[in-house]
Amino acid sequence: MPLDQISAKPRLKLRVTAAAEQKLRSGHPWLFAESICEQNRPGKAGELAVIYDRRDTFLAIGLFDPDSPLRVRLLHCGQRVPIDRSWWRQRLLQALDRRRGLSGADTTGYRCIHGESDGWPGLVLDRYDSTFVLKLYAIAWLPRVAEILGLIRDELKPERVVVRLSRNIQSVAQAQFQTADGQVLFGPRISQSIVFLETGLRFEADVIRGQKTGFFLDQRENRRLV
């Protein structure tokens, strides 16, 4: 399904408590279920939910998850913007631009997207040489996997893309979206660890069965010291 349209129904609209309004305006990335005062209709996982304040003015927009206490993961707060493919592409490019200088001939393993910090709440993208690993922590991302994969392929030209799923969403992902933890979404299948470089040293990552996405990339400086 396209990133900007999960349902043909009227846009899902929410109104929230005064306390939630304040938190969202201050930059909090989540809206919890108990903070919703009004909802115009039942929502589907992954559709865009528009949040309004007490004056019925646009406040924010995010990904809806009807079965989670963390009901909306915010994508944008402030003025209205169209959440279309161009918007998503720009957000991906912004995340990549923040990491310029982290990679090169001697470093082919690093994080490309770091969840809420990059405006992709509940989603992580790590690179291990020409293999990219997409880690999802929320059901709300699963209806959008095909479109996200398209963006990754267009902008990063991977050899393969593997999806890893948080333990709490694996059963639903398999039953409702036919997506399994460790599934190769694109490219050749893999039967061994991926070799990549970090500051000139060779490391291996088990991207199919390893913890998180297969490696602790945040420990780069410690490994450099050792």
N, C-alpha and C positions, 0 to 999 in steps of 0.2 A: 504494500500500500504506500502511496506517496507520503512523504514526511509531513506535508501540510494538510492532509485530509484523511482521517481514519474512518470517519463516519459521514454519511450523507444527511444525517439528521441535523436539526438546528444546532448551532454552536452550544456546547455545554457551558453553562454560566453558573458561577458560584458567588455567593456573598459571604464575607467572613466577619469575625468579631473585631472589635476595635483593637484589642491587643494583638491579634494576628496582622491587622493592617500595619501597625507600627513596626512589627518585626520584619514583615516583607519589605517595607520601605527602607529599613535599615540594612537590607542585604541578606536576610536569612533565606537559605535556598529551599526550604521545605514548608509545606502547609499540612498540618495534621488534621485528621478527620474531625476531632472535637472542636476545631476552630471554624468549621463551616456552619453558617446560619441558615442559608437557603441554597437550594440546588434545583435547577429548572427541569431536570430529567435524569434518569440513571445514565451513568457514563460507562464507556468501555475502556479497557486497559490500553494505554498508549495514545488515546485521543487528546487533543489539546483542550484544556479547561481554561476558560477566561475568568479571571477573578476581578470582582468589582468591590469598591469600597461602600461605605454607608450612604454616600451621596449618589450612588449608581454611576460612578465614574470608573473608567478602566484603571485597574491597578497593576495587574500582572497576568502572565500566561505561563502554563506549564504542562507537564505530562501527567495525566490522570491515572490513578491506580485504585480501582474500586474495592479491592480486597486487602489493601494495606492501611494500617493506621497512619502511615506517611502518605496521605492521599494525593498530594500534588508535589512534583519536583519542579521547581521553578526554572524556566528558561530565560525569561525576560521580565523586568519590572520597570515601569515608567510610562513613556509614551507608547501608543499603539505602533506595532510594526508587523509587517506580513511575515509569518513564519513559513517560508517556502524553501525550495531547494537552494535558491541563491543565498538565503539567510544562513542555512545550515552549512553551505560550502564556505561562506565567509567566517563562520565560527570555527570551522576546522582549520582554515588557513591561519587564523589568529593564534590558535593553540600551537601550530607548527612554527609560526614565526617567533613565539616566545622561546623556542628551543634552538634557535639558530646558534651555532657555535658549540652545541653539545655533541655533535656527531662529526664524522670525517673519515678519512682513510683508516685511522687507528681506532675508531669507535663506531660500531655498527649495531649496538644495543642500547636502547634508551626509551623512555616513556614519551609518547606523542600527545596523549590526552589524559588529564588527571582529574576526572570527575567534576565535582562542583567547582573546583578551583579554575577550571577552564570553561565553565558554563555547560558542561555535559553531565548533569547530576545522575550518579549511579552508573557511569560508564567509564571504562579505562581502556586505552589502546597502547600497547607496548610493541616495540619493534625488536626483533632478533634477526639481524641481517636482512634477508629478503622475506622473512616470515613475520606477519603481524598477528598479534593476539588481541582479540576483542573480549574484554571481561565485562559482563553485565551483572549488576546487583539488583535490578528491578524488573518485574514483569512488564512494566510500561514500555520498555525498549524493544520487546520481542516482536510486536507487529511492525517494527520499523527496521528490522535487521537487513532486509533486502536493499532498502534505500541507503542505509549507512554503508553497507558493503559496496554499493555503487560509488559513493563518494570516496571511500578508501581506495578503490581501484583506480578511479579517475585521477586522484591527486597524488597517490603514493606509489602506484605501479608495483604492487606486491607480487611475489611469486605465489604466495598462498596466504590465506587468512583463516585463523582458527578461532572459534568462539569458546570461551570459558564462562561458566555460569556459577553464580553464588549458590551455595548449598541449599538455601531456603527457597529458591525458585526452580530448581532442577526438575522436580516432578511435574509441575505445571507446564514448564517449557516443553517437556517431552510429550505430555498428554494433549495440550492445546495447540502447540505451535510446531510439533515434530522437530524440535531442536534439542540436541543432546550436548552435555558438557564434553568438550574436547573434539567436537565435530569440525571437520575441515569444510568451511563454507565455500572456499574457492581455491583452486590450484591442486597440485598433486598430493596424494595421501602421504603420510609420514610414518615411519616405523622406528625412528631413532631420535635422539636429542638433536637440537639445532645448535650449530657452532657459530658463535659471533665474537666480535672483538670489543674489548673495553680498554681504552688507553693502551692499545697495542698488545694486550694479553688475550689469549684464547679462553673462552668459557663455553660451557654447554648448558642449554636450558631444555627441560622436558616440558614442552608447551602443551602436551596432551594430558598428562597426568600430574604434573608438578603443582606445587602450591601456588595460589594466586594465578599469575600468568606463566609461571615456570621458573622465575628467578627474582631475586630481591634487588632490583635495579637501584633502589634508593641507598644502597650501601656502597656505591661506587667509590666515594672518597675514602672509606675505611679500607677497601681492597687496595686502593692506590697506596695508602700508607703502609700496609703490610708488604 
